[in-house]
Amino acid sequence: MNGTLYIVATPIGNLGDLTPRAAQTFEDVDFIAAEDTRVTLKLLNHLGIKKPMVSYYEHNLKEKGQQILQRIQQGESCALCSDAGMPAISDPGELIVTDALAQGIRVVPIPAASAAVTALAVSGQPTGRFVFEGFLAVNRRSRMERLEEMKSEQRTMIFYEAPHKLRTTLADLASAFGGDRSITLCRELTKLHETITKTTLQQAIEWYEENQPRGEYVLVVAGASPTQEEQQWTLEQAVELAQSLAAGGQKLTAAAKEAAAASGFSKSEIYKCVLEQQ
């Protein structure tokens, strides 16, 4: 009978944030798969727990991942953890979770802190709709192409960044989105030197020209504002567009869908209004 793969969130800084359930899971499993066994050992020592560990990180995913899953298939249970936060989120754990589910292995989440959601909650940026981008590509061309695709993104955007790349990333974000775009820089969340600063991209660039970036950052960037054209659409205009498209030969469902994409109103609402006016 298969064992279980537990996906265990660990503190993003403050050890007091570890949940009792996470601690109990570490105590109960047969072994732990850790991104860096040295980091996880410090956490286990803090808890007074001794447990066999194996390393599972970016450069040994294929080999170690299959070894871990084979042990689980033989009846052992494993707790997968990263150095900080929720495994599998911008993290190598994504692959082993996919493989485990494909092999019929039970995967159980043990949730707690996530740097992305923690930063969003205190950012002062809109939280209703957001997109997580993690780390941008190192290759500049790939990075700028991705940012170009996001120019019209209206959802709040969340990025991770290391201190030595922060200045370049801020410059690239300003180049893509404009220097007046609102950004919240969340630095060293839950740690001793935690800072949360809401400003603009240009002001952030100017600050870090004079000040050395230190610590790990989560960047929460406001989405694009709706264009003037989008702001002027009325439901009546959207219905008229759908009627025009349908008169031109499109199926009504397709016409309503296209009108919805252009106006921001829902397809079902436009479709219903068109039917009522027929």
N, C-alpha and C positions, 0 to 999 in steps of 0.2 A: 504494500500500500504506500502511495506517495506521501511524502512529508509536505510541509508548507513553506512557501517563501514569504517572509514578512518584510515589508518595505517600511523601514523605521526612520522617522524624521528625528534628527538630532539638533541640539541648539545651534542657532546661527551666531552665537556669541556667549550669552549668559547661560552658564550651566544650570541655573535655577529654572530655566524654561523647559528642561527635559520633563516629559510627562511620566507619571507613575506607571502608566501602561507600557510606555517605551522601556522603562527600566525593568519591568517584569518580563517583557518579551526577551530582552537580552539575557535575563536570568534563566528563562525556560527553554530557549532554543538549544540545539545541539552544537551549532557553530555560527560564527559571524563572518560575513563577507564585507570587508571594509575597503574604502577607497585608499586610505593610508592607515595601515595597522598601527603605526606609531601614534597618530592622532586619536584613533579609537581607543587605544590602550589607556591613554590619559583619562578618557571619559569612563572607561570601565573601572579604573583604579579609583576614580572619584566616587563611583557607586559601590565599590567593594566587591566587584564581580570578576571572576576568572572564567574565561571561556576560550576555546580554541578559535583562532582566526585565520582567514585566508585573505590574500589581497585580490582586489578586483578593481582595476583602473583602466584608463584609456588604452594603454599599450598591451594589455593581455586579455582583452575582452573575449575573444573567440575561444582561446584555450581554457582559461579559467572559468568562463561562463558555462561551458559544457561540463566541466568537472563538478562545478557546484550543482548543476541541475541533475547530474547523474547521482550524486549523493542524496539529493532530495527524492529522486525516484526510488531510491533504495530505502526510504523511510525516515531519513533525517530531516529536521527542520532547520531553516537558515534565516538569520536576520541580516538583511542587506542595509548598509548605511553608508552615507557619504561623509565627508569631513564636517559638513554643516548643512542644515536644511533638509529638504525632502529629496530623497534619492529619485533618480529618473527625470528630474526637472532640470534641463540644461546640464545633464549628468550622464555618465556611462551606464547607469542603471537602466536606462530606457531599453537597451538591447536585451538584457536578461529578462526583464518583465515580458517583453514581446515573445521571447523564446519559451519562457515558462508557460504562458497562456497557450501557445501553439502546441505544447506538449501535454496539455491537460493538467498542469500543476496548479494547485490552488495558490493564489496570490492575495495576501491580506495587507491592507494599508494600516500603518500605525502613525497617524498624522500628528503634526504639531507645527512649529514655525516654518514659514517659507519666506525667504527674503523678499521675493517679488510682491506677495500679497501684503506683507508687513509694511513695505515701503509705500505701496499704493494707499493703504489705509491712513497713513499720516502725511501724505503728499500735498493735500489741499487741491489736487487735481480731480476732475470728474471720475467717479469710481463705477458708474453704472455699466459702462462698456469699456473694455480694455483689451489690449493685445500684448502678449509676452514675446519679446524678441531675443532675450538672453544676450549672449555676446555676439557682436557684429563680426563679420568675416575679417580676418587679418589682411587678406589681399585687398588692396585699396580699390581696385576696379570692381571687384565683387561687392565690396562694402558700399560704394557709391551707387552701384546699380540697384542694390536693395533699398537704399534710402530714397532713390528716385522713385521707386515703386510705391513708397510710403508717403509721398508728398501730399496726396489727397486723403490719407487715413484720418478719419474723424474720431476714432477711438483713442483713448489715452494709451500711450506706448511705454513699455517698461524694458529697460536695457540693463545688463550687468557690465561693469567695467573695472579693470585693474588700474591702480594708480599711475603706472608708467605709461598707460595709453590714454588717460583721461583727456589731456589737452588736445590730442589729435581727434579724439571722438567728438568732443565739444565743437571743434572747428568744423568737422564734417556734418554734424547735426545742424549747425547754423547755416552752412552752405546749402543744405537741402531744404530746411524748413524756415529759414530766416532768423536773424538774430533776436527779433522781438518775441519769439515763441517762448511760452512759459515752460520752465523745467524745475523740478524739485530734485536736488541732489541729496540722497540719503547715504551717509557715510558711517561705516562701522556700526551698523544697527545692533542694538542691545548690548554693545560693548562700552568700555569705560569712556572712550572718546567719541561717542555717538554724536553726530550732528545732522540736522535736517534743515536744509536751506531751500526756500522757494524763491526763484529769481527768474531772469530771462537767460537765454543762451548767450547773448552778447555780454551780459554782466558777469556770467559765470566764466566766460573766456577771459575777461579782463581781470577777474579775481585771481584766477590760477596762473596768469602771467606773472603775478607778483608773489604768489604763494604756492609752495610745493604740494602737489596732491599726495595724500597719505591714506592708507587703508583701502578697503574694498568699497566700491560704490554701487548703488542701485540708482539709475537715472529714470525718473518718471516724467515723461514729456507729454504736454498737452497735445491733443489731436488738432487737426486742421479745422478752422471754422467753416461752416457751410458757405458756399459761394452765394453771391447776390442772386444768381439765377435760381439756385435751389431754394432760397428763402422766399422767392416771389411766387412759387407754385401754389395754386389753390386746388382743391379737390375737383372743382368744376373744370379747370383747365386739364387736369389729369384725365378726367372722363372724356373730355373732348378729344384729347390725343388718342386715347384708346379707340374711340368711335371712328376717328379718321383712319387709323391703322387698319381697323377691321373692314372699313369701307374699301380700303385699298387691296383687300384680298387676304389679309392675315386672319388666322383663327382668333376668336375672341379671347381665348385664354392667353395666347401669345401676345396679343395686343395689350391686354391688361398687365401682363408681366413687364413688357417694355415700358409702358406708361408708369408703372410703379418704380422701375429703376431710375427713370428720369425725374420723377416728382418727389419721391420719398414716401408717398402714400402706399398702403398695402395693396397687393394684387387683388385680394378678395374684396376689399372695399370698393376698388375701382370696378371690378367685374360685376358686383352687385348693383352698383349705380347704373352701369350701362344697361343691364337687363331691365331695371325698373323704368328706364326711359325708352325702351323699345316698344 
